[in-house]
């Protein structure tokens, strides 16, 4: 199991606490410190759709110029935008046996892992 995110994100913190409290071992991937692979993002998109992965509620989205926002029209443009701005990825992303969960809700993690 691999958990992707950034350490200062409150939702990521909640997911990490939940995984620890429920005795799940996971590999942590901080995508602020480590470069994301385009193939990885493309696999997430294939699994759950680019619309789910792009966080349009966050500060990073609000700071984008209008041209960048308007360029987001498909999986390829979403991949390029997320690679250029990793904080645009809705967090956390949990990869469990090839199943992808985006965001954190205890009931979603319970259904996936328990």
N, C-alpha and C positions, 0 to 999 in steps of 0.2 A: 504494500500500500504506500502511496506517495501523496503527500500533501503539498500543494503549491500555493504560495502567497507571499505576503510581506509581513514581517514580524510586528509592525506597529499598527496593523489593522485590527480593530476591535472584533470584527467577525471572525477573523483568523484566530485571534486569541481564544475566543469562545470554542471554536472547533478543536483547537489543540488541547484545551482543558477537557472537553468532552471525551476526546480520544484517550487521553491519559487516564481520566477517571474510570473509563470503561475498559481499561487494560488493553488497548490496541497499540501495537508498535507500528510506527510509520516512519518513512523517510521524509525529511523536511527539505523543501526546495524553495529558497528565497529568490524570487525572480527579480529583485532589485539588485542583488549581488551577483547573480548568475545569469548568463545570456540564455534567453529562451530560443529553442530550436524551431524554425518555421514548420518542420514536419510535426512537431509536438502540437503546436496550435492547430494545424490542419487536422490532426487526429481528433482533437477535442471538438472542433467544428463538425467533423463527420459524425461524432457521437451525439452531440447535443444541439448543434446549430450555432451559427455565429451570433444571432440575435441574443441568445442567452448569455454568451460570454462577454459581450461588450457592456460595460457598466456606464450607462448614460445618466446615472444619478450622482456620480462622484465629482470631486473637485477637478480631476484631470479632464473629464469631459467638458465641464463648464469653462475651463481655461483654453480649450482648443479654439482655433480660429474657425470662422464659419465655413471656409473652403474645406478644411479638414473634416468637419462634421458632415458636410454635403457629399464628400467623397465616399462615405460609408454606404455602400449600396449592395455589396455581396460578400461572399466568403473571402475572395482574394483581397478586396479592399479592407475588410475587417482584419485579416491576417497582417497586412502591411501596417495598419494603424496600431494594432496591439504590439507588434514587434518594435515599432518606433516609440510607443508609449505603454510599457508593460503595466502601469497603474490603471490602464483602461480595462484590464481584465477583471471581471467580477470575481471576488475572492470569498473564500478559498476555492481552489479546484482540487477535488479529491479523486484520485485514480485508484480504484479498487478492482483488481482482476479485470482491467479493461473497461470497467463501467465508470463513467464520469459523473460526478456530482458537483454542481456549481453553487456557491453560496453555502450557508450553514443553517440548518434547522435540525434540532435534535431528533425529531421524528423521521426526517429523511435519512439521517445517518443510521438510526436504529433499524429502519427498514432495509437499508443496504447492507449493513454489517452484522446485525444480530440474527 
